[in-house]
Amino acid sequence: MSTYQLAVHPTIVWVRWRSLSIFLEESHHLWLRKSWIAGRVDRLGFK
């Protein structure tokens, strides 16, 4: 493993992990928003 690979590899891992965690956060917020809207709609009686 060269010095270049050693320097680049952790960055790639970090970037991938970061984008994955952002994606998971976004989809989680989206799901929460959807379920919140669904809950509001149910309470108002628009089934």
MIVOBA-515856 format. One record per residue: residue in one letter; x, y, z of N, C-alpha, C, CB in turn. Coordinates in steps of 0.2 Angstrom, whole numbers, padded with zeros to 4 digits, always signed. Glycine has a CB too. Layout:
# MIVOBA-515856
AXYZXYZXYZXYZ/...
END
This chain:
# MIVOBA-515856
M+0004-0006+0000+0000+0000+0000+0004+0006+0000-0005+0000+0006/S+0003+0010-0005+0008+0016-0005+0005+0022-0001+0008+0019-0013/T+0009+0027+0000+0008+0033+0004+0001+0036+0002+0013+0038+0005/Y+0001+0036-0005-0005+0040-0008-0011+0036-0006-0004+0040-0016/Q-0011+0029-0007-0017+0025-0005-0019+0026+0003-0016+0018-0006/L-0014+0026+0007-0015+0027+0014-0018+0034+0015-0008+0026+0018/A-0016+0039+0012-0019+0046+0013-0026+0046+0010-0014+0051+0009/V-0027+0043+0004-0034+0044+0001-0039+0039+0004-0033+0042-0007/H-0037+0033+0006-0042+0028+0008-0047+0031+0014-0038+0022+0010/P-0044+0034+0019-0048+0036+0025-0053+0041+0022-0044+0039+0030/T-0051+0046+0018-0055+0051+0015-0061+0048+0012-0051+0056+0011/I-0060+0043+0007-0065+0040+0004-0070+0036+0008-0062+0034-0001/V-0068+0033+0013-0072+0030+0018-0076+0035+0022-0068+0026+0023/W-0073+0041+0024-0077+0046+0027-0082+0049+0023-0072+0051+0030/V-0080+0050+0017-0085+0053+0012-0091+0048+0011-0082+0055+0005/R-0090+0042+0010-0095+0037+0009-0099+0037+0015-0092+0030+0008/W-0096+0036+0021-0100+0036+0027-0104+0042+0028-0095+0035+0033/R-0101+0048+0027-0105+0054+0028-0111+0054+0023-0100+0060+0026/S-0110+0053+0017-0116+0053+0012-0121+0048+0014-0113+0052+0005/L-0119+0042+0017-0124+0037+0019-0128+0040+0025-0120+0030+0021/S-0124+0043+0030-0128+0045+0036-0133+0051+0034-0123+0047+0041/I-0131+0055+0029-0135+0061+0027-0141+0058+0024-0131+0065+0022/F-0140+0053+0019-0146+0049+0016-0150+0046+0021-0143+0044+0011/L-0148+0043+0026-0152+0040+0031-0156+0045+0035-0148+0035+0036/E-0153+0050+0037-0156+0056+0040-0161+0058+0036-0151+0061+0042/E-0160+0060+0030-0165+0063+0026-0171+0058+0025-0162+0064+0019/S-0170+0052+0024-0176+0047+0023-0180+0046+0029-0173+0040+0020/H-0176+0047+0035-0179+0046+0041-0184+0052+0042-0174+0046+0047/H-0181+0058+0041-0185+0064+0042-0191+0064+0037-0181+0071+0040/L-0190+0062+0031-0196+0061+0026-0201+0057+0029-0193+0059+0019/W-0199+0051+0032-0204+0046+0034-0207+0049+0040-0200+0040+0037/L-0204+0053+0045-0207+0056+0050-0212+0061+0048-0202+0060+0055/R-0211+0065+0043-0215+0070+0040-0221+0067+0037-0211+0074+0035/K-0220+0061+0033-0226+0058+0030-0230+0055+0036-0223+0052+0026/S-0228+0052+0041-0232+0049+0046-0235+0054+0050-0228+0044+0051/W-0232+0060+0051-0235+0066+0055-0241+0068+0051-0230+0071+0056/I-0240+0069+0044-0245+0072+0040-0251+0066+0040-0243+0073+0032/A-0249+0060+0039-0255+0055+0039-0258+0055+0046-0251+0048+0038/G-0255+0056+0051-0258+0057+0058-0263+0062+0058-0253+0057+0063/R-0261+0068+0056-0265+0074+0055-0271+0073+0051-0261+0080+0053/V-0270+0070+0045-0276+0068+0041-0281+0064+0044-0273+0065+0034/D-0278+0059+0047-0283+0054+0051-0287+0057+0056-0279+0048+0054/R-0284+0062+0060-0287+0065+0065-0293+0070+0062-0282+0070+0069/L-0291+0073+0057-0296+0077+0054-0302+0073+0050-0293+0082+0048/G-0301+0067+0049-0306+0063+0047-0306+0062+0039-0313+0066+0048/F-0300+0064+0036-0300+0062+0029-0296+0056+0028-0296+0068+0025/K-0300+0050+0028-0297+0044+0028-0296+0041+0021-0301+0039+0032/
END
